[in-house]
Amino acid sequence: MTSAGIDVYQRAQKLAVGPRAAEAAALSKAVLLMTQAGRRPGDYALYAKALAFNRTLWTLLQADVADALNPLPDDVKSDLLSLSLFVDRQTVKALAEPAQRNLAPLIEIDRNLARGLRA
């Protein structure tokens, strides 16, 4: 398959996936990136890239949850926003102190949310 063919296939795949599945896939990708980064402690560029992907994902989640049109119950929105603040603080800590132990909470949160979205 050509590169153009692969691009068309990937775009079609994205359109066929529902929002929950897409969110679960994005969280799973973040888990994979952070897990790989944790296995290569000397590669700060990889480590920072994984955290940047996760941070972008959580920034999008924050914006979505804060949107007045978001249909989630207020208590769920509040819980997700509180969790996102923890993710923000943990990300800063992980960037300042590169170590697997600082990635572990972020990996666990993303893994559990992805699992919940797939349920």
PATORBA-589859 format. One line per 4 residues: number of its first residue (from 1); their letters; for each residue x, y, z of N, C-alpha, C. Coordinates in steps of 0.05 Angstrom, whole numbers. Each point is the difference from the previous one (the first is absolute). Layout:
N
NUM> A> X,Y,Z,X,Y,Z,X,Y,Z  ... $
This chain:
119
1> MTSA> 17,-23,0,-17,23,0,18,25,0  -7,19,-16,16,25,-1,-5,17,24  18,20,4,-3,18,23,-27,15,-1  -8,8,-24,-26,14,-3,-22,-19,7 $
5> GIDV> 2,-25,-8,-21,-20,6,-2,-4,30  23,-1,13,0,-4,29,-13,24,14  6,24,-9,-12,24,11,-31,0,-3  -9,-8,-23,-29,-1,-5,-13,-21,19 $
9> YQRA> 13,-23,3,-10,-21,17,-1,10,29  21,13,9,0,10,28,-21,21,5  -5,17,-20,-21,20,4,-27,-13,1  -5,-20,-17,-25,-14,0,-5,-15,26 $
13> QKLA> 22,-11,11,-2,-14,25,-8,19,23  12,24,0,-7,20,20,-29,8,-1  -11,2,-24,-28,8,-3,-19,-22,10  9,-25,-3,-17,-23,8,0,-5,30 $
17> VGPR> 19,11,14,3,-4,29,-17,20,15  -15,-9,20,-15,18,17,17,16,18  -11,22,12,16,17,18,12,-14,24  -15,-18,13,10,-15,23,24,-17,-8 $
21> AAEA> -3,-14,-23,22,-17,-9,24,16,-8  -4,24,-12,22,17,-7,14,11,25  -15,7,20,12,9,25,16,-22,14  -11,-24,0,14,-23,11,25,-6,-15 $
25> AALS> -1,2,-26,24,-4,-17,22,21,6  -9,25,3,20,21,5,13,-4,28  -16,-7,20,11,-6,26,19,-24,-1  -8,-20,-15,18,-24,-3,26,7,-13 $
29> KAVL> -1,18,-20,24,9,-13,18,15,20  -12,16,17,16,14,20,13,-20,19  -15,-20,8,11,-21,18,24,-13,-14  -3,-7,-25,21,-13,-15,25,18,-2 $
33> LMTQ> -4,25,-7,22,19,-2,15,4,27  -16,3,21,13,4,26,14,-26,10  -12,-23,-6,13,-25,7,26,-4,-14  0,6,-26,25,-2,-15,21,20,10 $
37> AGRR> -9,24,7,19,20,10,11,-8,27  -16,-13,17,10,-10,25,20,-21,-2  0,-15,-22,19,-22,-4,27,11,-11  0,25,-8,25,12,-10,6,26,15 $
41> PGDY> 8,-4,25,3,24,18,21,20,-9  19,-8,-17,20,19,-9,-9,17,-24  -23,-6,-11,-10,14,-24,-20,21,8  10,23,9,-18,21,9,-19,11,-22 $
45> ALYA> 10,0,-25,-17,10,-22,-25,-18,-2  4,-26,1,-23,-19,-2,-18,4,24  12,2,24,-15,4,25,-17,26,-2  12,22,-8,-15,25,-2,-21,-1,-22 $
49> KALA> 5,-14,-21,-19,-2,-22,-25,-16,10  4,-21,15,-22,-16,10,-17,17,19  14,15,18,-15,18,18,-15,22,-14  12,10,-22,-13,22,-15,-25,-11,-13 $
53> FNRT> 1,-25,-11,-24,-12,-12,-22,-3,21  8,-10,24,-20,-3,21,-11,26,9  17,20,3,-9,27,8,-20,11,-20  6,-2,-25,-18,9,-21,-27,-14,2 $
57> LWTL> 1,-26,4,-25,-15,3,-16,10,23  13,4,23,-15,10,23,-9,29,-3  14,16,-14,-9,27,-6,-25,0,-16  -1,-18,-20,-25,-3,-16,-23,-10,17 $
61> LQAD> 6,-19,18,-20,-10,18,-11,22,18  18,16,11,-8,23,17,-19,19,-15  7,6,-24,-16,19,-16,-27,-12,-6  -1,-26,-6,-25,-13,-6,-18,-1,25 $
65> VADA> 12,-7,22,-16,-3,25,-10,28,9  16,21,-4,-8,27,8,-21,12,-18  -4,-11,-23,-19,10,-20,-28,-2,12  -15,22,-1,-28,0,11,-18,-20,-15 $
69> LNPL> 6,-7,-24,-16,-19,-15,7,-29,5  20,-5,17,8,-27,6,-23,-13,17  -10,-23,-9,-23,-12,13,6,-16,25  25,-3,8,6,-15,24,-12,13,25 $
73> PDDV> -8,-16,20,-10,11,25,22,18,13  -9,20,15,18,19,12,20,-14,19  -8,-20,14,19,-13,19,22,-15,-16  -7,-11,-23,20,-14,-16,19,21,-12 $
77> KSDL> -11,22,-9,17,22,-11,20,9,22  -11,4,24,17,10,22,22,-20,6  -6,-26,1,20,-20,5,21,-1,-21  -8,2,-26,19,0,-22,18,25,1 $
81> LSLS> -11,23,7,16,24,1,20,-2,24  -9,-11,22,19,-4,23,22,-19,-8  -7,-22,-14,20,-19,-9,19,13,-20  -10,17,-17,17,13,-20,20,19,14 $
85> LFVD> -8,12,22,18,17,15,23,-17,12  -7,-23,10,20,-18,10,19,-9,-23  -11,-6,-23,16,-8,-23,20,23,-7  -10,25,0,17,23,-6,23,1,20 $
89> RQTV> -6,-2,26,21,2,20,20,-23,-2  -10,-24,-5,17,-24,-3,18,2,-24  -11,12,-22,15,4,-24,24,18,5  -5,22,14,22,19,6,21,-14,17 $
93> KALA> -9,-15,20,18,-15,17,17,-20,-17  -14,-14,-18,14,-20,-17,20,13,-18  -6,23,-11,19,14,-17,24,10,16  -5,9,24,22,10,17,18,-23,11 $
97> EPAQ> -13,-23,5,15,-23,11,-6,-25,-17  14,-2,-22,-6,-23,-18,5,-27,14  -21,-15,3,2,-27,12,-26,-15,-5  3,-26,-2,-23,-17,-4,-21,4,22 $
101> RNLA> 9,3,24,-19,4,23,-18,24,-4  10,20,-15,-16,24,-4,-19,-3,-24  6,-19,-17,-19,-7,-22,-22,-18,10  6,-17,19,-19,-21,8,-28,10,7 $
105> PLIE> -3,22,15,-28,8,5,-15,10,-25  15,12,-18,-13,9,-25,-8,-23,-17  17,-20,-1,-6,-25,-16,-24,-13,12  -1,-2,26,-23,-14,14,-26,15,-5 $
109> IDRN> 0,26,2,-24,16,-5,-10,-4,-28  18,3,-20,-8,-2,-28,-10,-29,-6  14,-20,11,-8,-28,-5,-28,-5,11  -5,10,25,-26,-4,12,-23,15,-15 $
113> LARG> 6,24,-9,-20,14,-16,-6,-13,-26  21,-9,-14,-3,-14,-25,-17,-25,4  6,-15,21,-15,-24,7,-30,6,4  -5,22,15,-27,8,6,-15,8,-26 $
117> LRA> 13,14,-17,-12,9,-25,-7,-24,-18  15,-21,2,-5,-24,-17,-22,-17,12  -6,3,26,-20,-17,13,-28,6,-10 $
